[in-house]
Structure formats: C-alpha cells, structure tokens
C-alpha cells in the first residue's frame, strides 16, 4: 500500500462497485466474508463525496448464447431475473447517492461509469468483489486513461487470498492505479 491517493479534489468521484445482497449475504455462494467490514468505510467515504458518488449493480442480463451461458450453467443459483431481491442493493448502500444505480451485465463497469464521469476522470474505487468486478473495472478504467485511487480496505474479496492477489495486481499499474486506504482518502478531502 502506498499511503497516497489519486488527486483528491472536487473533480474526484467515489465509485462503489456492486454493494448487492448476492455479494453480501453469507447465504449466497458469492457472499464475501469481508463485506460487512468494508461497508462502514464505504459509507464514510460516500459522506465525504456528497453528490459525486456512483453505485453500480451487476445484473444477470447477459446474452446466454455467449460465454455467459456457460457462466450461468456453472452458477445456476444466480440465473434469476434482474429484479430478484438477490440483486438489490444492501440496505446500508441504498442511500449512498441520489443518483440512479449504473446497472450492467458485465464484471467491469467502466463503460457505464465513463458515461457519467468522462474520460480521464479521477475516481476513488471501492466495492465487491475485489477479485472480480472491482479489478475488471479498475483495469478497464486505467486502460482508458482514468486515474484510480483503489481503497483497499473499502473493498471486499471472495477470500483474503484472492483480495490480496487482486490488490497486488492492481498495484502494478501506477500511476493510473494507486492503492490507498480509507483514512488516507478522508484525510485528503
């Protein structure tokens, strides 16, 4: 962890990746055991960003004639309509922003995020799962020229090992991606 963050000013956006029941519930096959620890940090960050908070949601609407068909065959519990309560935001995330959620049937959410924040944006990235949707979003954003402050302690991985591995990989992308923590980001606000 570098202890620094991407530029923290009025141009930065907080992005919260997929704070949904499917990733938070201990009863879900995709539930992160670290989600409950990350959520208070995400809330503290959201309070400091005011109206510049975006929340994403993964939806199971991908075309089943593609590799997504194989994916849902491997994870049949998740093959439900997008309006199933499993895909709802957790109650702690429901009021993080007044903006509508950015829904996408892809791991990475950069395409939807970029439509709001623009190219070359400065984003502070949090959410779940570090080793799937967060890393997919971060790498695409970095490739597109965005500046990302990845808040490692405000992300939740599928396992501690997978979280650490994803953080390590994203840490290989400076200066586009800077790994930081909640306290450092809040101190810079």
N, C-alpha and C positions, 0 to 999 in steps of 0.2 A: 504494500500500500504506500502510495507516495505522500499522502497527507495534504495534497493540493487538489484543487478542483479546477475545472474549466472556468473560464471567466464567469464571475457571479455578478450580474447587474440586471437592470430592468429588461434586458433582451433575452435573458435565460428563461427556459421553460422547464417545469417539472413534468416528467412523463412517468406514469405509473402503469406498468405492464400487467394486465390481466388479474386484478385482485378479485377473483371469482371463487364461488363456492367449490367448483371442481378442483381447484388448486389449493384450497384452504382446509377443506373438510378432512379430518382424519379417517373418515369412512370412504373417501374417494381413492381409487387406485392411483390418482395423480396428486393426491394431497401432499403438500410439503410439510414436514415436521417443524420447519423453521418459519412458517408463515406468521404465526402469532407473535414471534419476536420481531419480525420486520415491520408489521403493521403500525405500531406506535411511532416508529421512526418515520414511516411514510406520512403519517398524519401530521407530525411536527413539521416536516418539510413542506407539505401542502399548505399549512397555515402560513408559512413564510413566503410562499409564492403567490398568494392571492388568486387573481383571475388567470394566472399563467400556468394552469395545471391541466394536463390532459390525462385521461384514463382510457386504457384500451380494454377490449374484450375479445377473447378468442371465440369464434363461433364455428360450429360444425357444419358449415355450408359448402365446403369444397366439393368439387366435381368428383364423384365416386368412380368415374371412368379413368381417372388419372391414378397416380401412386397413392392418392388419398384413399382410394378404395381399399388398397392393401392395408393402409394405416388403420382405417376403421375396422377392418377384419381382425387386426391384431388387438384392437382396443374396443370391443363391441359395447362395453358399458357406456362409452362416450358417444355412441352413434344415436343421438336423440335430436329432436327438433331444437332449433336455436333458442326458442322461448322456454325451454325446460328450465326449472329453477336451478338446476345444476350449473347453469351458465350465468346466473345472476351475480351481480357484484355482492361481495360480503357486506353486511350492514355497516361495518366500520369504514367502508370505502364509498358508500352511496352518496355521501355529501362532500367528497373531496373537491369537487368542482361543480360549477353551474353549467358547464359545457356538456353537450351530449357525448356519450362514450364513442370511441372510434372502434367500430367492430370490423374484424377481418377474419377470414377463414385460413389464415396463414400464421406460421410461427412468428415471423418477423412482421412488425407493424410499421416500419419506416415509411412505406408508401402512403399510408393514411396520415401519419404524423406530419410528414413533409408538406402535405396539402395545407396544413394549418400553420406550421412554423416557418416554412420556406427553406430553401437551400442554404447551406452554410450556417444553420441555426446553432445556438448554444443550448444544449439540453442537459438536464440532470436526470439520470435514468435510474429507476427503481423498479421493483416488482418481482414477479414469479413466472416462470421458474428460471433461475439464473442460467441453468444449463440447457435451456430450450428457447423460449420466447424472448428472454432478455438478451442473450448472446446473439440470436438471429437478428434482433432489432439493432443492437449496437453495431454489429459488423456492417450491416447494410447502410446504416447512417454514416459511419466512418467512411465507407467507400464513396458515399455521395458527397462528402465534404463537410459534414456536420462536426461540431465539437461536442464531445460527450464527457460528462463527469459521471462516472459509474459509481453509485453509492453502494458499496459492497455490503454494508451492514443493514441496508434497507432493501436487500434482495433476498429471496428465499430459493434455495436449490432443492432438487429432488432428494439429495443426500448431502452430507457435509463434504464428502469427497468430490462429488460432481460440482457442487457450488465452488469449491476451491479450484478445481480444474478450469471451470469456465472463467473465473476471475483471473487466473493465471494467463489464459489465452487472451482475454480482452486487454490485460495489462501489457501485452506485446505490441499494442497499436498506438503508442504515443507519437505525436501529440494529439492525434484525433480522439483517442480514448484515454482518459486519465482516471485511475482508480482512486477513490476517496472514501470518506465516511461521513455520517450524518453530522457529527459535531463540527467537522471542518466546513461543510457546506453552510450550516447555520451560522457559523462564526463569520463567514464571508458575505452574509446577506445584509 
